[in-house]
Amino acid sequence: MNTHRAAIIGLTWIAAGPLHDPPHPVFGHIHADNHAAGYLPIENVTVVGACDLVPERNAEFIANWGTHWPEARTYTNYKQMLTETSPSILSVVTPDHRHADIVVAACEAGVRGIYCEKPIATTLADADRIIAACRAHDVVLSIDHTRRWRQVWHQARNLVRSGDLGPLRRIVATLAGPRAMLFRNATHLVDMVNFFADSDPAWVIADLDESHAAYGPRYAGDGGHDPATDPGASAYVRFENGVRAFIIANKDGVARFELRIECDHGRITIDDGAGAAEVSQLAKAAPLGGEATGNARAMRWTMPAAPLAWGGLEAGLREVIAHVEAKAAGIAPPAPLVSTGEDGRRTLSVLLGILQSQQAGNAKVTYPITDA
Ligand SMILES: NC(=O)c1ccc[n+]([C@@H]2O[C@H](COP(=O)([O-])OP(=O)(O)OC[C@H]3O[C@@H](n4cnc5c(N)ncnc54)[C@H](O)[C@@H]3O)[C@@H](O)[C@H]2O)c1
């Protein structure tokens, strides 16, 4: 079995916080909530490098993870780290607007697989640079919109794709509360809307929170720490396949991450906090508009909770490694990547379309768009 050399750039808690839970006796490390914890249970990976501009973060990395990977060296200059440690797998965990230069340099340095934090970038130009560099160097790229590795979302999408609920018509997506920041948190919500819509956006109309009415058409944040620099919004997105999405990501209201997927013969409500989905389905013999009406013959069921084999971050890293290995062996990967660079770009384009609609007086913004 080949051993992969991994490295991590940006070393806050989401990259390298301490390992909280002892391994579960049956499932092992099921709750990897940071990149280092995600690498730990993967048998054929050794972390050889870690880098942060701030020396204290490097010291924390050694304190938290040094005993697990004694050969790991720390750096304050990522280019030096790429040259001296030659990683094949890289986690990019720097702030949102500082992903692109690092991904491009990593591709040029010979990295084979990159797991890049969400959102892919904060401008379409940067997203395009990331995607182009990975294509040019044949590098596997995956974007950590973490829910894409959680089972309930796949169960729900499989049900929609099966056609048993009839055609998908609408998605109502809610993320309220003070953390409803478009780029920091609502990027997860928009990404799940895209996950279900299965189509490119055609146009968007949006209305930012009043506190951010004059925000401007470009991201103006600090990477996510200050909610004052990252607006909340309500938006209506029409997709090319006709699906309609209502995105409610305002900072007032009760914090909740929820999607309601509405099809002709049923609907699914997914509660992210509970990790569960409730399905209401009209009996197939009586579709809406058919002989039986209303919900008289509706059935309700909750999707069975499936045990998680791996936490989201571990699953995402395992997938990158599986694709790197398949490329090296010249064989097809076991399944397509669940969160490609193009998926990340699509999500970013909705976030930016929301800003551009607000800037234009809540006007309809038609895709494709470019950076304003
Ligand atoms: N998937 C999730 O659920 C999730 C959760 C939290 C954060 N994130 C994402 O993770 C990323 C990091 O978030 P954060 O809050 O830790 O950001 P942050 O602003 O705290 O920065 C992370 C670290 O990167 C370092 N850094 C910045 N530029 C660097 C460079 N050129 N070289 C080396 N180190 C550099 C900083 O010193 C800092 O320690 C963001 O993209 C964020 O959106 C994702």
The ligand as a MOL file (V3000), in Angstrom:
LIG
                    3D

  0  0  0     0  0            999 V3000
M  V30 BEGIN CTAB
M  V30 COUNTS 44 48 0 0 0
M  V30 BEGIN ATOM
M  V30 1 N -16.2430 23.2860 6.3270 0
M  V30 2 C -16.5940 23.9590 7.4040 0
M  V30 3 O -17.6110 23.6920 8.0390 0
M  V30 4 C -15.7030 25.0970 7.8690 0
M  V30 5 C -15.7370 25.5560 9.1870 0
M  V30 6 C -14.8790 26.6160 9.5350 0
M  V30 7 C -14.0500 27.2100 8.5970 0
M  V30 8 N -14.0660 26.7480 7.3160 0 CHG=1
M  V30 9 C -13.2160 27.3410 6.2740 0
M  V30 10 O -11.8680 27.1000 6.6170 0
M  V30 11 C -11.0520 28.1730 6.1550 0
M  V30 12 C -10.2710 28.7320 7.3310 0
M  V30 13 O -11.1880 29.3250 8.2460 0
M  V30 14 P -10.6460 30.0400 9.5830 0
M  V30 15 O -11.7850 30.5990 10.3250 0
M  V30 16 O -9.7490 29.1070 10.2980 0 CHG=-1
M  V30 17 O -9.8330 31.2460 8.9400 0
M  V30 18 P -8.7510 32.2010 9.5800 0
M  V30 19 O -8.9820 33.5600 9.0420 0
M  V30 20 O -8.7640 32.0830 11.0580 0
M  V30 21 O -7.3790 31.6800 8.9700 0
M  V30 22 C -6.8930 30.3930 9.1250 0
M  V30 23 C -5.4030 30.4080 9.3160 0
M  V30 24 O -4.7800 30.5820 8.0400 0
M  V30 25 C -3.5620 31.2710 8.2470 0
M  V30 26 N -3.1030 31.8090 6.9790 0
M  V30 27 C -3.6510 32.8060 6.2340 0
M  V30 28 N -2.9480 33.0030 5.1050 0
M  V30 29 C -1.9420 32.0960 5.1290 0
M  V30 30 C -0.8710 31.7850 4.2440 0
M  V30 31 N -0.7030 32.4560 3.1080 0
M  V30 32 N -0.0130 30.8060 4.5860 0
M  V30 33 C -0.1690 30.1090 5.7390 0
M  V30 34 N -1.1750 30.3610 6.6260 0
M  V30 35 C -2.0270 31.3300 6.3200 0
M  V30 36 C -3.9240 32.3030 9.2930 0
M  V30 37 O -2.7560 32.7860 9.9750 0
M  V30 38 C -4.8760 31.5430 10.2060 0
M  V30 39 O -4.1900 30.9830 11.3250 0
M  V30 40 C -12.0000 29.1870 5.4990 0
M  V30 41 O -12.0510 28.9830 4.1240 0
M  V30 42 C -13.3450 28.8500 6.1480 0
M  V30 43 O -14.4640 29.2310 5.3530 0
M  V30 44 C -14.8600 25.6970 6.9390 0
M  V30 END ATOM
M  V30 BEGIN BOND
M  V30 1 1 1 2
M  V30 2 2 2 3
M  V30 3 1 2 4
M  V30 4 1 4 5
M  V30 5 2 4 44
M  V30 6 2 5 6
M  V30 7 1 6 7
M  V30 8 2 7 8
M  V30 9 1 8 9
M  V30 10 1 8 44
M  V30 11 1 9 10
M  V30 12 1 9 42
M  V30 13 1 10 11
M  V30 14 1 11 12
M  V30 15 1 11 40
M  V30 16 1 12 13
M  V30 17 1 13 14
M  V30 18 2 14 15
M  V30 19 1 14 16
M  V30 20 1 14 17
M  V30 21 1 17 18
M  V30 22 2 18 19
M  V30 23 1 18 20
M  V30 24 1 18 21
M  V30 25 1 21 22
M  V30 26 1 22 23
M  V30 27 1 23 24
M  V30 28 1 23 38
M  V30 29 1 24 25
M  V30 30 1 25 26
M  V30 31 1 25 36
M  V30 32 1 26 27
M  V30 33 1 26 35
M  V30 34 2 27 28
M  V30 35 1 28 29
M  V30 36 1 29 30
M  V30 37 2 29 35
M  V30 38 1 30 31
M  V30 39 2 30 32
M  V30 40 1 32 33
M  V30 41 2 33 34
M  V30 42 1 34 35
M  V30 43 1 36 37
M  V30 44 1 36 38
M  V30 45 1 38 39
M  V30 46 1 40 41
M  V30 47 1 40 42
M  V30 48 1 42 43
M  V30 END BOND
M  V30 END CTAB
M  END
